[in-house]
Amino acid sequence: MTDLTGRIALVTGASRGIGAACARALAAEGARVICTDLLAPTDLAEEIGGLAMAQDVTREADWAAAMDLASGEAGGLDILVNNAGLFLMKPVTETTLEDWRRLHAVNVEGVFLGCKAAIPLLTARAGRWAGGASIINLSSIAGLVGSAGAVCYNASKGAVRLMTKGLAMELAPAKVRVNSVHPGVIQTPMGDEVVAGFSAAAGIGDNEARTLLAQRHPLGHMGQVSDIANAVVYLASDKAGFMTGSEMVVDGGFTAS
Ligand SMILES: NC(=O)c1ccc[n+]([C@@H]2O[C@H](COP(=O)([O-])OP(=O)(O)OC[C@H]3O[C@@H](n4cnc5c(N)ncnc54)[C@H](O)[C@@H]3O)[C@@H](O)[C@H]2O)c1
């Protein structure tokens, strides 16, 4: 049991996939969770006794509204999970500047705006907990190693990795810990996009691509959303109280060799 009773969390991109799993897992440990996505995840919020709001992470005004909800109805903020993200699989020569900017607006600017907006609230309550407050940024194995056809995504997730470390340095005196999580391929709608992109690039069917991708993880299979949610819950908790600026790799060994 990782007790998060009394903590208030915000998870972006919480409608489905990893975000929904993180919201459920944080709530199961006692946190009150604000679930946000482009369309408000009202059913999920009702299921877990949290709050829902519509939020585009690329819009600074939406972040201000999210912080108003946190400081008002929710009562503050202790945990921020910057999870919302987009994937793109295209060779660089076919990637438009518009593609590049759209992906970076969500994957990089969204994380920057979220951290910037949340720092005052996180700092205000960090002293309540032995492990302080916690920001968890979803990077990827693609933020650690290159992948042909995913250069734009590589650049965005690499930026998240080092933004996390810089923020960890900046916020350590305030007892706000900042860590990144680096999933392997996880079975979500985005995981399906990865499979489809891989199959198109290799000229093979989706089933074969899924098998080959699974085999690239030494443990022999892709990950489940619970694998990532467990890591996020740990990083949010006092058990990770001496961890900041770290990269938690949850990839079945994909990047180990
Ligand atoms: N699934 C994987 O294999 C995998 C691997 C490594 C890293 N990740 C990262 O984990 C995170 C979650 O991935 P997932 O697989 O659950 O993705 P997903 O595509 O299944 O879900 C992403 C969610 O983000 C939301 N979103 C997109 N743009 C948004 C915006 N501008 N504002 C608010 N919400 C927005 C979507 O509506 C969606 O609900 C992402 O950051 C992704 O890059 C995923």
PDBQT file of the ligand as one rigid body, heavy atoms in Angstrom, charges set to zero:
ROOT
HETATM    1  N1  LIG A 301       1.574   3.850 -25.502  1.00  0.00    +0.000 N 
HETATM    2  C1  LIG A 301       2.883   3.808 -25.650  1.00  0.00    +0.000 C 
HETATM    3  O1  LIG A 301       3.424   2.859 -26.246  1.00  0.00    +0.000 OA
HETATM    4  C2  LIG A 301       3.755   4.897 -25.053  1.00  0.00    +0.000 A 
HETATM    5  C3  LIG A 301       5.127   4.647 -24.986  1.00  0.00    +0.000 A 
HETATM    6  C4  LIG A 301       5.959   5.618 -24.451  1.00  0.00    +0.000 A 
HETATM    7  C5  LIG A 301       5.441   6.819 -23.996  1.00  0.00    +0.000 A 
HETATM    8  N2  LIG A 301       4.091   7.037 -24.090  1.00  0.00    +0.000 N 
HETATM    9  C6  LIG A 301       3.607   8.346 -23.618  1.00  0.00    +0.000 C 
HETATM   10  O2  LIG A 301       2.646   8.158 -22.610  1.00  0.00    +0.000 OA
HETATM   11  C7  LIG A 301       1.650   9.195 -22.676  1.00  0.00    +0.000 C 
HETATM   12  C8  LIG A 301       0.271   8.572 -22.782  1.00  0.00    +0.000 C 
HETATM   13  O3  LIG A 301       0.252   7.691 -23.894  1.00  0.00    +0.000 OA
HETATM   14  P1  LIG A 301      -1.005   6.777 -24.281  1.00  0.00    +0.000 P 
HETATM   15  O4  LIG A 301      -0.455   5.587 -24.931  1.00  0.00    +0.000 OA
HETATM   16  O5  LIG A 301      -1.931   6.648 -23.140  1.00  0.00    +0.000 OA
HETATM   17  O6  LIG A 301      -1.651   7.723 -25.419  1.00  0.00    +0.000 OA
HETATM   18  P2  LIG A 301      -3.148   7.777 -25.987  1.00  0.00    +0.000 P 
HETATM   19  O7  LIG A 301      -3.049   8.347 -27.374  1.00  0.00    +0.000 OA
HETATM   20  O8  LIG A 301      -3.814   6.473 -25.838  1.00  0.00    +0.000 OA
HETATM   21  O9  LIG A 301      -3.833   8.854 -25.026  1.00  0.00    +0.000 OA
HETATM   22  C9  LIG A 301      -3.349  10.183 -25.022  1.00  0.00    +0.000 C 
HETATM   23  C10 LIG A 301      -4.395  11.106 -24.453  1.00  0.00    +0.000 C 
HETATM   24  O10 LIG A 301      -3.865  12.449 -24.542  1.00  0.00    +0.000 OA
HETATM   25  C11 LIG A 301      -4.922  13.294 -24.956  1.00  0.00    +0.000 C 
HETATM   26  N3  LIG A 301      -4.418  14.491 -25.629  1.00  0.00    +0.000 N 
HETATM   27  C12 LIG A 301      -3.844  14.606 -26.842  1.00  0.00    +0.000 A 
HETATM   28  N4  LIG A 301      -3.596  15.893 -27.123  1.00  0.00    +0.000 NA
HETATM   29  C13 LIG A 301      -4.015  16.618 -26.046  1.00  0.00    +0.000 A 
HETATM   30  C14 LIG A 301      -4.039  18.002 -25.731  1.00  0.00    +0.000 A 
HETATM   31  N5  LIG A 301      -3.584  18.940 -26.596  1.00  0.00    +0.000 N 
HETATM   32  N6  LIG A 301      -4.538  18.392 -24.537  1.00  0.00    +0.000 NA
HETATM   33  C15 LIG A 301      -5.022  17.472 -23.665  1.00  0.00    +0.000 A 
HETATM   34  N7  LIG A 301      -5.043  16.150 -23.905  1.00  0.00    +0.000 NA
HETATM   35  C16 LIG A 301      -4.547  15.728 -25.095  1.00  0.00    +0.000 A 
HETATM   36  C17 LIG A 301      -5.757  12.439 -25.918  1.00  0.00    +0.000 C 
HETATM   37  O11 LIG A 301      -7.073  12.971 -26.073  1.00  0.00    +0.000 OA
HETATM   38  C18 LIG A 301      -5.721  11.071 -25.243  1.00  0.00    +0.000 C 
HETATM   39  O12 LIG A 301      -6.803  10.886 -24.358  1.00  0.00    +0.000 OA
HETATM   40  C19 LIG A 301       2.040  10.060 -23.879  1.00  0.00    +0.000 C 
HETATM   41  O13 LIG A 301       2.772  11.177 -23.440  1.00  0.00    +0.000 OA
HETATM   42  C20 LIG A 301       2.917   9.130 -24.700  1.00  0.00    +0.000 C 
HETATM   43  O14 LIG A 301       3.801   9.836 -25.540  1.00  0.00    +0.000 OA
HETATM   44  C21 LIG A 301       3.247   6.104 -24.609  1.00  0.00    +0.000 A 
ENDROOT
TORSDOF 0
